[in-house]
């Protein structure tokens, strides 16, 4: 009589363990999705910052290049006027640098909001 009781207890323990594990796994799923969502939001904000930094750097470089080109054009025009004052050659134009403020960069970066982002669940 002892063996059937031991076997029944063993089977009951397996069933209760399976049910308990299933319940715990279902309750922990939303936390995993929440962590994945937070991770995705963090990665998105880091990417936005990297893009903003990238454009700021390139804006500075282009502003410096524009300034250098304006200096070369000015020197060219002065030399042309000095060496050939009566020539019919048109002077080189100065390039115009559009000032971009941090606010306009932030505005452009913030145009990419979570409403415009599609998050793909790669598990399914």
N, CA, C and O atoms as a DFTB+ gen file, in Angstrom:
496 C
 N C O
     1  1       0.783      -1.194       0.000
     2  2       0.000       0.000       0.000
     3  2       0.833       1.270       0.000
     4  3       0.341       2.345      -0.341
     5  1       2.022       1.149       0.361
     6  2       2.857       2.340       0.399
     7  2       3.250       2.798      -0.993
     8  3       3.336       4.002      -1.233
     9  1       3.493       1.877      -1.920
    10  2       3.966       2.265      -3.251
    11  2       2.943       3.072      -4.028
    12  3       3.319       4.053      -4.669
    13  1       1.681       2.711      -4.003
    14  2       0.719       3.562      -4.729
    15  2       0.637       4.974      -4.155
    16  3       0.443       5.933      -4.901
    17  1       0.782       5.112      -2.836
    18  2       0.760       6.432      -2.214
    19  2       1.988       7.246      -2.619
    20  3       1.869       8.446      -2.870
    21  1       3.143       6.633      -2.686
    22  2       4.379       7.307      -3.090
    23  2       4.282       7.743      -4.549
    24  3       4.652       8.867      -4.890
    25  1       3.787       6.858      -5.405
    26  2       3.655       7.181      -6.837
    27  2       2.640       8.306      -7.027
    28  3       2.877       9.220      -7.818
    29  1       1.509       8.253      -6.311
    30  2       0.497       9.304      -6.423
    31  2       1.052      10.643      -5.944
    32  3       0.779      11.675      -6.556
    33  1       1.819      10.642      -4.873
    34  2       2.437      11.873      -4.358
    35  2       3.447      12.414      -5.356
    36  3       3.532      13.623      -5.569
    37  1       4.207      11.522      -5.963
    38  2       5.197      11.930      -6.963
    39  2       4.515      12.580      -8.171
    40  3       4.945      13.637      -8.631
    41  1       3.458      11.953      -8.680
    42  2       2.720      12.480      -9.832
    43  2       2.065      13.813      -9.465
    44  3       2.085      14.756     -10.256
    45  1       1.483      13.890      -8.262
    46  2       0.861      15.141      -7.809
    47  2       1.905      16.248      -7.686
    48  3       1.616      17.396      -8.025
    49  1       3.080      15.942      -7.223
    50  2       4.163      16.933      -7.116
    51  2       4.597      17.449      -8.481
    52  3       4.847      18.641      -8.660
    53  1       4.682      16.520      -9.452
    54  2       5.048      16.927     -10.817
    55  2       3.982      17.860     -11.391
    56  3       4.311      18.886     -11.986
    57  1       2.718      17.509     -11.216
    58  2       1.623      18.336     -11.732
    59  2       1.604      19.717     -11.074
    60  3       1.471      20.731     -11.758
    61  1       1.735      19.753      -9.766
    62  2       1.748      21.033      -9.060
    63  2       2.971      21.874      -9.467
    64  3       2.863      23.093      -9.597
    65  1       4.093      21.252      -9.662
    66  2       5.293      21.966     -10.120
    67  2       5.108      22.559     -11.500
    68  3       5.513      23.693     -11.753
    69  1       4.495      21.796     -12.396
    70  2       4.241      22.274     -13.759
    71  2       3.276      23.462     -13.753
    72  3       3.499      24.465     -14.432
    73  1       2.194      23.327     -12.969
    74  2       1.195      24.410     -12.884
    75  2       1.837      25.661     -12.270
    76  3       1.637      26.769     -12.767
    77  1       2.590      25.486     -11.216
    78  2       3.255      26.631     -10.570
    79  2       4.244      27.310     -11.496
    80  3       4.291      28.539     -11.555
    81  1       5.031      26.536     -12.218
    82  2       5.995      27.111     -13.152
    83  2       5.290      27.873     -14.272
    84  3       5.755      28.933     -14.689
    85  1       4.183      27.343     -14.755
    86  2       3.410      28.000     -15.811
    87  2       2.846      29.333     -15.328
    88  3       2.900      30.330     -16.047
    89  1       2.314      29.348     -14.130
    90  2       1.759      30.589     -13.568
    91  2       2.864      31.630     -13.380
    92  3       2.678      32.801     -13.711
    93  1       3.972      31.218     -12.867
    94  2       5.094      32.149     -12.646
    95  2       5.625      32.666     -13.979
    96  3       5.952      33.847     -14.097
    97  1       5.712      31.806     -14.971
    98  2       6.205      32.225     -16.285
    99  2       5.257      33.240     -16.916
   100  3       5.723      34.193     -17.540
   101  1       3.965      33.073     -16.777
   102  2       2.999      34.027     -17.335
   103  2       3.092      35.370     -16.638
   104  3       2.976      36.411     -17.283
   105  1       3.297      35.361     -15.343
   106  2       3.390      36.611     -14.589
   107  2       4.694      37.352     -14.879
   108  3       4.735      38.579     -14.785
   109  1       5.735      36.644     -15.221
   110  2       7.015      37.304     -15.467
   111  2       7.158      37.793     -16.900
   112  3       8.065      38.578     -17.176
   113  1       6.298      37.363     -17.830
   114  2       6.377      37.798     -19.229
   115  2       6.232      39.301     -19.397
   116  3       7.037      39.891     -20.118
   117  1       5.262      39.958     -18.779
   118  2       5.144      41.408     -18.964
   119  2       6.387      42.154     -18.478
   120  3       6.754      43.176     -19.059
   121  1       7.031      41.670     -17.440
   122  2       8.259      42.316     -16.975
   123  2       9.348      42.211     -18.022
   124  3      10.112      43.157     -18.213
   125  1       9.434      41.091     -18.696
   126  2      10.416      40.927     -19.763
   127  2      10.128      41.871     -20.919
   128  3      11.047      42.457     -21.491
   129  1       8.851      42.019     -21.265
   130  2       8.479      42.936     -22.337
   131  2       8.731      44.381     -21.911
   132  3       9.158      45.210     -22.714
   133  1       8.461      44.669     -20.647
   134  2       8.711      46.019     -20.140
   135  2      10.190      46.347     -20.177
   136  3      10.574      47.467     -20.516
   137  1      11.021      45.375     -19.830
   138  2      12.471      45.583     -19.884
   139  2      12.929      45.772     -21.323
   140  3      13.775      46.621     -21.604
   141  1      12.375      44.990     -22.222
   142  2      12.738      45.128     -23.636
   143  2      12.300      46.488     -24.167
   144  3      13.022      47.116     -24.941
   145  1      11.117      46.943     -23.752
   146  2      10.625      48.253     -24.178
   147  2      11.531      49.360     -23.652
   148  3      11.887      50.279     -24.390
   149  1      11.901      49.273     -22.387
   150  2      12.791      50.281     -21.801
   151  2      14.150      50.260     -22.493
   152  3      14.735      51.315     -22.739
   153  1      14.654      49.074     -22.808
   154  2      15.930      48.948     -23.512
   155  2      15.836      49.590     -24.895
   156  3      16.754      50.284     -25.332
   157  1      14.722      49.349     -25.572
   158  2      14.518      49.934     -26.900
   159  2      14.437      51.448     -26.811
   160  3      15.014      52.147     -27.645
   161  1      13.730      51.967     -25.813
   162  2      13.648      53.423     -25.637
   163  2      15.028      54.013     -25.360
   164  3      15.363      55.079     -25.874
   165  1      15.824      53.322     -24.551
   166  2      17.169      53.794     -24.243
   167  2      18.036      53.802     -25.497
   168  3      18.762      54.763     -25.748
   169  1      17.960      52.736     -26.279
   170  2      18.728      52.678     -27.523
   171  2      18.296      53.768     -28.492
   172  3      19.136      54.360     -29.170
   173  1      17.000      54.041     -28.566
   174  2      16.499      55.094     -29.446
   175  2      17.011      56.459     -29.007
   176  3      17.433      57.262     -29.838
   177  1      16.976      56.724     -27.710
   178  2      17.461      58.026     -27.239
   179  2      18.966      58.162     -27.464
   180  3      19.448      59.248     -27.785
   181  1      19.712      57.068     -27.299
   182  2      21.148      57.117     -27.579
   183  2      21.404      57.367     -29.061
   184  3      22.301      58.130     -29.422
   185  1      20.616      56.724     -29.916
   186  2      20.763      56.924     -31.355
   187  2      20.436      58.365     -31.736
   188  3      21.135      58.964     -32.553
   189  1      19.383      58.921     -31.151
   190  2      19.037      60.323     -31.413
   191  2      20.193      61.240     -31.025
   192  3      20.524      62.174     -31.757
   193  1      20.803      60.973     -29.878
   194  2      21.909      61.810     -29.428
   195  2      23.105      61.671     -30.368
   196  3      23.767      62.661     -30.680
   197  1      23.381      60.454     -30.815
   198  2      24.485      60.250     -31.751
   199  2      24.239      60.985     -33.059
   200  3      25.160      61.584     -33.616
   201  1      23.011      60.948     -33.553
   202  2      22.681      61.653     -34.795
   203  2      22.822      63.154     -34.604
   204  3      23.369      63.844     -35.465
   205  1      22.333      63.661     -33.481
   206  2      22.447      65.092     -33.194
   207  2      23.910      65.504     -33.120
   208  3      24.295      66.519     -33.702
   209  1      24.728      64.735     -32.417
   210  2      26.157      65.040     -32.314
   211  2      26.820      65.002     -33.687
   212  3      27.659      65.845     -34.003
   213  1      26.439      64.025     -34.493
   214  2      27.007      63.886     -35.832
   215  2      26.711      65.132     -36.670
   216  3      27.603      65.672     -37.325
   217  1      25.455      65.584     -36.646
   218  2      25.091      66.745     -37.445
   219  2      25.721      68.024     -36.901
   220  3      26.081      68.910     -37.675
   221  1      25.857      68.130     -35.595
   222  2      26.527      69.302     -35.028
   223  2      27.976      69.362     -35.494
   224  3      28.463      70.427     -35.872
   225  1      28.662      68.230     -35.468
   226  2      30.056      68.182     -35.903
   227  2      30.175      68.570     -37.371
   228  3      31.033      69.372     -37.740
   229  1      29.319      68.004     -38.199
   230  2      29.389      68.313     -39.624
   231  2      28.997      69.762     -39.906
   232  3      29.530      70.376     -40.830
   233  1      28.083      70.306     -39.129
   234  2      27.727      71.717     -39.304
   235  2      28.938      72.599     -38.991
   236  3      29.223      73.548     -39.721
   237  1      29.637      72.288     -37.923
   238  2      30.834      73.073     -37.580
   239  2      31.881      72.963     -38.682
   240  3      32.498      73.959     -39.062
   241  1      32.079      71.760     -39.188
   242  2      33.074      71.572     -40.250
   243  2      32.678      72.326     -41.515
   244  3      33.531      72.935     -42.161
   245  1      31.413      72.295     -41.871
   246  2      30.953      73.017     -43.057
   247  2      31.049      74.529     -42.856
   248  3      31.358      75.260     -43.797
   249  1      30.788      74.997     -41.646
   250  2      30.923      76.426     -41.363
   251  2      32.383      76.860     -41.514
   252  3      32.664      77.924     -42.067
   253  1      33.310      76.033     -41.021
   254  2      34.739      76.344     -41.170
   255  2      35.143      76.340     -42.643
   256  3      35.890      77.211     -43.088
   257  1      34.652      75.366     -43.391
   258  2      34.960      75.287     -44.815
   259  2      34.414      76.513     -45.554
   260  3      35.090      77.068     -46.420
   261  1      33.216      76.926     -45.219
   262  2      32.626      78.115     -45.837
   263  2      33.473      79.345     -45.538
   264  3      33.724      80.170     -46.417
   265  1      33.903      79.455     -44.305
   266  2      34.745      80.594     -43.912
   267  2      36.060      80.590     -44.703
   268  3      36.503      81.634     -45.182
   269  1      36.670      79.432     -44.834
   270  2      37.928      79.346     -45.584
   271  2      37.713      79.669     -47.064
   272  3      38.538      80.351     -47.671
   273  1      36.624      79.191     -47.644
   274  2      36.333      79.502     -49.041
   275  2      36.087      80.994     -49.234
   276  3      36.504      81.568     -50.240
   277  1      35.416      81.619     -48.283
   278  2      35.203      83.059     -48.375
   279  2      36.529      83.826     -48.330
   280  3      36.702      84.818     -49.037
   281  1      37.460      83.361     -47.496
   282  2      38.783      84.005     -47.436
   283  2      39.501      83.863     -48.772
   284  3      40.093      84.821     -49.270
   285  1      39.449      82.670     -49.349
   286  2      40.115      82.446     -50.642
   287  2      39.470      83.315     -51.724
   288  3      40.174      83.923     -52.531
   289  1      38.145      83.376     -51.744
   290  2      37.459      84.213     -52.733
   291  2      37.813      85.687     -52.562
   292  3      38.002      86.401     -53.547
   293  1      37.903      86.136     -51.327
   294  2      38.252      87.539     -51.064
   295  2      39.673      87.820     -51.562
   296  3      39.916      88.838     -52.211
   297  1      40.598      86.925     -51.260
   298  2      41.984      87.111     -51.719
   299  2      42.047      87.084     -53.249
   300  3      42.774      87.865     -53.864
   301  1      41.281      86.184     -53.847
   302  2      41.256      86.096     -55.306
   303  2      40.748      87.403     -55.911
   304  3      41.333      87.927     -56.859
   305  1      39.656      87.921     -55.354
   306  2      39.080      89.162     -55.859
   307  2      40.039      90.336     -55.683
   308  3      40.169      91.174     -56.575
   309  1      40.709      90.394     -54.531
   310  2      41.670      91.475     -54.304
   311  2      42.836      91.381     -55.275
   312  3      43.294      92.387     -55.816
   313  1      43.314      90.145     -55.489
   314  2      44.434      89.966     -56.429
   315  2      43.997      90.312     -57.847
   316  3      44.763      90.922     -58.593
   317  1      42.797      89.940     -58.228
   318  2      42.299      90.248     -59.565
   319  2      42.175      91.759     -59.761
   320  3      42.507      92.273     -60.829
   321  1      41.701      92.471     -58.739
   322  2      41.582      93.924     -58.829
   323  2      42.940      94.603     -58.863
   324  3      43.105      95.629     -59.524
   325  1      43.911      94.042     -58.158
   326  2      45.245      94.634     -58.117
   327  2      45.991      94.382     -59.426
   328  3      46.603      95.294     -59.982
   329  1      45.938      93.155     -59.910
   330  2      46.718      92.793     -61.097
   331  2      46.039      93.206     -62.403
   332  3      46.714      93.566     -63.368
   333  1      44.746      93.158     -62.435
   334  2      44.030      93.523     -63.663
   335  2      42.815      94.361     -63.287
   336  3      41.687      93.871     -63.329
   337  1      43.039      95.639     -62.915
   338  2      41.922      96.450     -62.426
   339  2      40.856      96.737     -63.476
   340  3      39.703      96.985     -63.120
   341  1      41.198      96.712     -64.727
   342  2      40.217      97.039     -65.753
   343  2      39.654      95.795     -66.436
   344  3      39.027      95.905     -67.490
   345  1      39.861      94.640     -65.866
   346  2      39.383      93.414     -66.520
   347  2      37.874      93.308     -66.384
   348  3      37.257      93.893     -65.493
   349  1      37.320      92.558     -67.280
   350  2      35.867      92.376     -67.276
   351  2      35.452      91.134     -66.498
   352  3      34.277      90.765     -66.497
   353  1      36.397      90.494     -65.842
   354  2      36.080      89.286     -65.068
   355  2      35.226      89.654     -63.866
   356  3      35.485      90.645     -63.182
   357  1      34.222      88.855     -63.623
   358  2      33.341      89.096     -62.488
   359  2      34.000      88.571     -61.219
   360  3      34.653      87.528     -61.249
   361  1      33.841      89.269     -60.123
   362  2      34.437      88.795     -58.867
   363  2      33.720      87.542     -58.364
   364  3      32.543      87.315     -58.644
   365  1      34.464      86.748     -57.620
   366  2      33.882      85.548     -57.011
   367  2      32.955      85.958     -55.874
   368  3      33.225      86.911     -55.145
   369  1      31.888      85.240     -55.741
   370  2      30.890      85.567     -54.714
   371  2      31.303      84.990     -53.371
   372  3      32.056      84.020     -53.288
   373  1      30.786      85.619     -52.323
   374  2      30.975      85.089     -50.981
   375  2      29.855      84.108     -50.675
   376  3      28.698      84.339     -51.028
   377  1      30.203      83.027     -50.027
   378  2      29.203      82.038     -49.637
   379  2      28.499      82.514     -48.372
   380  3      29.107      83.147     -47.509
   381  1      27.233      82.207     -48.276
   382  2      26.449      82.610     -47.115
   383  2      26.310      81.406     -46.198
   384  3      25.903      80.324     -46.621
   385  1      26.649      81.611     -44.962
   386  2      26.520      80.548     -43.976
   387  2      25.223      80.745     -43.219
   388  3      25.009      81.788     -42.602
   389  1      24.354      79.741     -43.267
   390  2      23.096      79.800     -42.516
   391  2      23.390      79.334     -41.101
   392  3      23.926      78.246     -40.889
   393  1      23.040      80.154     -40.155
   394  2      23.267      79.794     -38.766
   395  2      22.221      78.789     -38.313
   396  3      21.021      79.014     -38.468
   397  1      22.672      77.712     -37.768
   398  2      21.781      76.687     -37.231
   399  2      21.973      76.689     -35.725
   400  3      23.083      76.492     -35.229
   401  1      20.900      76.909     -35.014
   402  2      20.979      76.958     -33.557
   403  2      20.722      75.574     -32.981
   404  3      20.212      74.680     -33.658
   405  1      21.082      75.424     -31.730
   406  2      20.854      74.149     -31.043
   407  2      19.367      73.858     -30.967
   408  3      18.965      72.695     -31.018
   409  1      18.536      74.896     -30.845
   410  2      17.088      74.686     -30.775
   411  2      16.560      74.061     -32.057
   412  3      15.722      73.160     -32.016
   413  1      17.057      74.546     -33.209
   414  2      16.567      73.974     -34.465
   415  2      17.050      72.544     -34.638
   416  3      16.336      71.717     -35.205
   417  1      18.249      72.238     -34.160
   418  2      18.744      70.862     -34.222
   419  2      17.901      69.972     -33.319
   420  3      17.525      68.866     -33.706
   421  1      17.604      70.459     -32.104
   422  2      16.779      69.676     -31.183
   423  2      15.377      69.474     -31.743
   424  3      14.792      68.402     -31.590
   425  1      14.839      70.504     -32.391
   426  2      13.511      70.399     -32.976
   427  2      13.495      69.326     -34.057
   428  3      12.572      68.516     -34.127
   429  1      14.523      69.329     -34.898
   430  2      14.586      68.328     -35.958
   431  2      14.773      66.931     -35.377
   432  3      14.192      65.970     -35.881
   433  1      15.563      66.809     -34.341
   434  2      15.790      65.500     -33.733
   435  2      14.533      64.999     -33.039
   436  3      14.268      63.798     -33.026
   437  1      13.753      65.918     -32.456
   438  2      12.549      65.514     -31.736
   439  2      11.385      65.219     -32.658
   440  3      10.352      64.723     -32.207
   441  1      11.531      65.516     -33.956
   442  2      10.477      65.171     -34.893
   443  2      10.306      63.660     -34.987
   444  3       9.245      63.172     -35.376
   445  1      11.342      62.933     -34.636
   446  2      11.269      61.483     -34.621
   447  2      10.782      61.070     -33.239
   448  3      11.582      60.788     -32.346
   449  1       9.488      61.036     -33.074
   450  2       8.894      60.692     -31.792
   451  2       8.495      59.237     -31.782
   452  3       8.575      58.543     -32.795
   453  1       8.070      58.793     -30.637
   454  2       7.662      57.394     -30.514
   455  2       6.437      57.093     -31.355
   456  3       6.179      55.929     -31.659
   457  1       5.671      58.111     -31.741
   458  2       4.516      57.885     -32.594
   459  2       4.951      57.513     -34.003
   460  3       4.223      56.820     -34.714
   461  1       6.130      57.965     -34.413
   462  2       6.617      57.705     -35.756
   463  2       7.481      56.460     -35.833
   464  3       7.929      56.084     -36.917
   465  1       7.720      55.818     -34.707
   466  2       8.619      54.671     -34.663
   467  2       7.804      53.392     -34.624
   468  3       6.856      53.271     -33.848
   469  1       8.174      52.454     -35.452
   470  2       7.530      51.148     -35.452
   471  2       8.483      50.179     -34.765
   472  3       9.620      49.995     -35.199
   473  1       8.014      49.570     -33.704
   474  2       8.824      48.613     -32.974
   475  2       8.417      47.231     -33.436
   476  3       7.248      46.852     -33.355
   477  1       9.387      46.488     -33.918
   478  2       9.129      45.157     -34.444
   479  2       9.517      44.141     -33.385
   480  3      10.628      44.173     -32.856
   481  1       8.605      43.252     -33.085
   482  2       8.872      42.190     -32.133
   483  2       9.554      41.068     -32.897
   484  3       8.931      40.399     -33.721
   485  1      10.825      40.868     -32.623
   486  2      11.594      39.889     -33.377
   487  2      11.393      38.467     -32.878
   488  3      11.871      37.523     -33.507
   489  1      10.704      38.296     -31.776
   490  2      10.488      36.952     -31.234
   491  2       9.430      36.200     -32.020
   492  3       9.464      34.971     -32.087
   493  1       8.482      36.927     -32.621
   494  2       7.383      36.254     -33.351
   495  2       7.715      36.098     -34.792
   496  3       6.914      35.558     -35.555
